[in-house]
Amino acid sequence: MSEREDRRAAAARSVAEASRYLGLGLQWALSTLLFLLGGWWLDSKLGTGPLLLILGAFVGAAAGFYSMYRHVVVEPRRENEQEDR
């Protein structure tokens, strides 16, 4: 490989890694927003004030964070353990 091809390959790997983490961040933000909106809708139907909106925001953030943690920490650890066998 030439030096130019090496740089292109490195740039492609960098973009692939960045897109993976950007996708995880977007997933976290959207899950928070989705649960927040669900809580807002339920609050408007049940007349419970901002209680379910706040609860929905926390549940969505927790679910998004758990998913991000699983993808960033648990799965790579599992892959390393399988490679060691």
C-alpha positions as CSV (number, residue, x, y, z in Angstrom):
1,M,0.0,0.0,0.0
2,S,1.2,3.5,-0.7
3,E,1.3,6.2,1.9
4,R,-1.8,7.8,0.4
5,E,-3.8,4.6,0.6
6,D,-2.8,4.2,4.2
7,R,-4.0,7.7,5.0
8,R,-7.3,7.0,3.3
9,A,-7.8,3.7,5.1
10,A,-7.0,5.4,8.4
11,A,-9.5,8.2,7.6
12,A,-12.2,5.7,6.7
13,R,-11.6,3.8,10.1
14,S,-11.9,7.1,11.9
15,V,-15.1,8.0,10.2
16,A,-16.5,4.6,11.0
17,E,-15.7,4.9,14.7
18,A,-17.1,8.4,14.9
19,S,-20.3,7.4,13.2
20,R,-20.7,4.5,15.7
21,Y,-20.5,6.9,18.7
22,L,-22.6,9.6,17.1
23,G,-25.3,6.9,16.5
24,L,-25.1,5.9,20.1
25,G,-25.5,9.5,21.3
26,L,-28.4,10.1,18.9
27,Q,-30.1,6.9,20.2
28,W,-29.7,8.2,23.8
29,A,-31.1,11.6,23.0
30,L,-34.0,10.2,21.0
31,S,-35.0,7.7,23.7
32,T,-34.9,10.5,26.3
33,L,-37.1,12.7,24.0
34,L,-39.5,9.9,23.2
35,F,-40.1,9.0,26.9
36,L,-40.3,12.7,27.8
37,L,-43.0,13.2,25.1
38,G,-44.8,10.1,26.3
39,G,-44.9,11.4,29.8
40,W,-46.1,14.8,28.6
41,W,-48.9,13.2,26.6
42,L,-49.9,11.0,29.6
43,D,-49.9,14.1,31.9
44,S,-52.2,15.9,29.5
45,K,-54.6,12.9,29.5
46,L,-54.5,12.2,33.2
47,G,-54.1,15.7,34.6
48,T,-51.1,14.7,36.7
49,G,-49.1,17.9,36.1
50,P,-45.4,17.5,35.2
51,L,-45.0,14.2,37.2
52,L,-45.1,11.8,34.3
53,L,-43.1,14.2,32.1
54,I,-40.2,14.2,34.6
55,L,-40.5,10.5,35.2
56,G,-40.5,9.8,31.4
57,A,-37.4,12.0,31.0
58,F,-35.6,10.0,33.6
59,V,-36.7,6.6,32.4
60,G,-35.8,7.5,28.8
61,A,-32.4,8.8,29.8
62,A,-31.7,5.7,31.9
63,A,-32.8,3.4,29.1
64,G,-30.6,5.3,26.6
65,F,-27.6,5.3,29.0
66,Y,-28.0,1.5,29.6
67,S,-28.1,0.9,25.9
68,M,-25.0,3.0,25.4
69,Y,-23.2,1.4,28.2
70,R,-24.0,-2.1,26.9
71,H,-22.6,-1.2,23.4
72,V,-19.5,0.7,24.6
73,V,-18.5,-1.4,27.6
74,V,-20.2,-4.8,27.8
75,E,-20.0,-6.0,24.1
76,P,-16.3,-5.2,23.6
77,R,-15.5,-7.0,26.8
78,R,-17.5,-10.0,25.6
79,E,-15.7,-9.9,22.3
80,N,-12.3,-9.8,24.0
81,E,-13.2,-12.8,26.2
82,Q,-14.3,-14.8,23.1
83,E,-11.0,-13.9,21.3
84,D,-9.0,-15.1,24.4
85,R,-10.6,-18.6,24.3
